[in-house]
Amino acid sequence: MYVWGILKRSHKCEDMASKIKKLNVLVVGGGGREHALTWAISKSRNCGELYCAPGNGGIADVAICINIAAEDLRGLVEFALNNAIDLVVVGPEGPLVAGLVDRLEEKGIKAFGPGAKAAMLEGSKGLTKDLCRKYNIPTADYARFDKCDAAKEYVRIKGAPVVIKADGLAAGKGVILCRNENEAYAAIDHIMTELAFGEAGAEIVIEDFLSGEEISFFALVDGEHAIPLVAAQDHKAAFDGDEGPNTGGMGAYSPAPVVDESMVATIMETIIAPTIKGMKAEKMPYKGVLFAGLMLTDDGPQLIEYNCRFGDPECQTLIMRLESDMLDVLLAATDGKLKKVSLKWRDETALTVVMATQGYPDKYQKGSEIRCIPAAEGLDGVMVFHASTRRNGDAIIANGGRVLGVTALAPSAAEAQKLAYQAVSKIDWPEGFNRTDIGWRAINLAKS
Ligand code: AMP
């Protein structure tokens, strides 16, 4: 319909429009991040058929959902081949680390995201720490262990506080902050002997405890060049006041007021650029999005960890602020053409409030109905991204822990917070809960 509009305006536009080859795109994943990605891609002037595997109840509004799991690499490659897919955008870390991008590229299909080797920046915390040491990237001092006794001996010498991390992928749970040595010994046993995170804990990293303000920083990378996206901050704790158990993220906002232009330059220069250079030198060039968890310490920004994909729910806030064409940007990163790209962002604050099923992150029941989402989306500047829903006829059914990401765009953090909670109040879902203070840090900072 959009192209029809262009065609009707003038012959010149008609010529231009006919030259644009529309791309068929497959997005892999089914969470809030993938809803935000498909939503942004669907608005691109270059988007042809848009598919999402497996998608969810909200993604079905903007893409054709296909019933293939994100971990089913063979099924995904086959689908891409059979449906003339021009670009595959891989959302979650699992298929990236398992090598989906490599398999697609072997078949001549373009894919956004790192290959398996480069995805080990997220797949092995030890590998990332070694890279930091070799290329002088600021990060907490550390040691790696595959034997319990040696790990405990290190703690005895080093003292506490320390942070103990399972080396491999542990669904965001393999990190234990230890205030004293006894907690550290217990954490080592928990990860290495009890294998609480499975094989991911066969090896561990022990690192110094860093203090400061934590931020999520994103850069797009094409193997050689990196361009910064914007920074965001999230709230990991389940309850108000950043209390309660750790979750995948109960809300986020962007911009992060602690990150100004000079901080972006420092992060790019001291952390992102040497990482890209190092990865290339190590023969595992990185492309895709590089998500750096950073601590802004008194000694400057230090790397806490890398992720090889967009964060969720940070992605929802970034995408609300992006003015540039998302598909063009992803394609430029995939084609090694980022050097020519400059991105346009909205200055406003985007703020996401996650609505989760009661009981999350522990036990919870799937299957309750959520009503009145359209009333929330009817508010100007609001978008409701679905993280875990399915459709039953016209009804939207909760299908997981974190279920919706109610996202608002407004001139300030305070106004974005107000608008987001106004939207939340319109949603009728007695079985859900949400924090009521997302963005408090940014709002307090603006007041001070
Ligand atoms: P990670 O999965 O490595 O990002 O760790 C999860 C969370 O643990 C981070 O978001 C930080 O809040 C915290 N964390 C990890 N490493 C450190 C560290 N060295 N010092 C202080 N906090 C840390």
Boltz pocket constraint, residues with backbone or C-beta under 6 A from the ligand:
constraints:
  - pocket:
      binder: B
      contacts: [[A, 140], [A, 163], [A, 165], [A, 172], [A, 175], [A, 177], [A, 207], [A, 208], [A, 209], [A, 210], [A, 211], [A, 214], [A, 293], [A, 304], [A, 305]]
      max_distance: 6.0
